[in-house]
Amino acid sequence: MCQHQPECPAARCPDGQAARSVASHPEQGWWLLCNGILLFEDTGSLLPDGRVTAPHRPAATVATS
């Protein structure tokens, strides 16, 4: 599917979210990567086979005094 050189990582690879964006709608909060991953601004994703990856944004820390 990918026409880039070097080829982007496949959707099932651990670094699959490093693929290049082929369509973006930041106002709606999503990007389509060339390997078929639909990436959301909350860091969650939808893989081409329908599996969902939960958001993996680091938890916010609360300052205590």
matplotlib code that plots the C-alpha trace (Angstrom):
import matplotlib.pyplot as plt

x = [0.0, 2.8, 4.6, 7.1, 10.8, 11.8, 8.5, 6.4, 6.0, 3.0, -0.1, 0.8, 4.3, 5.0, 5.9, 3.0, 1.9, 5.1, 3.7, 3.0, -0.3, -2.3, -5.4, -5.8, -8.7, -7.2, -10.4, -12.2, -9.3, -8.1, -5.5, -5.4, -1.9, -0.7, -0.7, -4.4, -4.3, -6.9, -5.1, -7.0, -5.8, -6.2, -3.5, -6.1, -6.3, -8.4, -6.4, -7.3, -8.6, -11.0, -9.0, -9.0, -5.9, -6.8, -5.3, -1.9, -1.4, 0.5, -1.6, -1.7, 0.0, -1.6, 0.5, 0.0, 1.1]
y = [0.0, 2.5, 4.2, 6.0, 5.3, 4.0, 2.2, 3.2, 0.7, -1.7, -1.2, -4.2, -3.1, -1.6, 1.7, 1.7, 5.1, 6.5, 6.1, 9.2, 11.0, 10.8, 12.6, 14.9, 16.5, 18.1, 20.2, 16.8, 15.2, 12.5, 11.5, 8.6, 7.1, 5.4, 2.0, 2.3, 3.4, 6.0, 8.0, 10.2, 13.3, 11.5, 9.0, 6.2, 4.5, 2.3, -0.4, -1.5, -4.9, -3.1, -3.5, -0.5, 0.8, 2.7, 6.2, 6.0, 9.6, 9.8, 10.5, 14.0, 14.6, 16.7, 19.0, 18.8, 21.3]
z = [0.0, 0.9, -2.0, 0.2, 0.2, 2.6, 3.1, 6.1, 8.9, 8.6, 10.7, 12.9, 13.7, 17.1, 15.3, 12.9, 14.0, 12.6, 9.0, 7.0, 7.0, 3.7, 4.9, 7.9, 9.6, 12.7, 13.2, 13.7, 15.6, 13.2, 10.6, 8.1, 7.8, 4.6, 6.3, 6.9, 10.6, 11.6, 14.3, 16.7, 18.6, 22.0, 20.8, 20.3, 16.9, 14.7, 12.8, 9.3, 10.6, 13.0, 16.2, 18.5, 20.3, 23.5, 24.0, 25.5, 26.5, 29.8, 32.8, 34.1, 37.4, 40.1, 42.2, 45.9, 48.4]

ax = plt.figure().add_subplot(projection="3d")
ax.plot(x, y, z, "-o")
ax.set_aspect("equal")
plt.show()
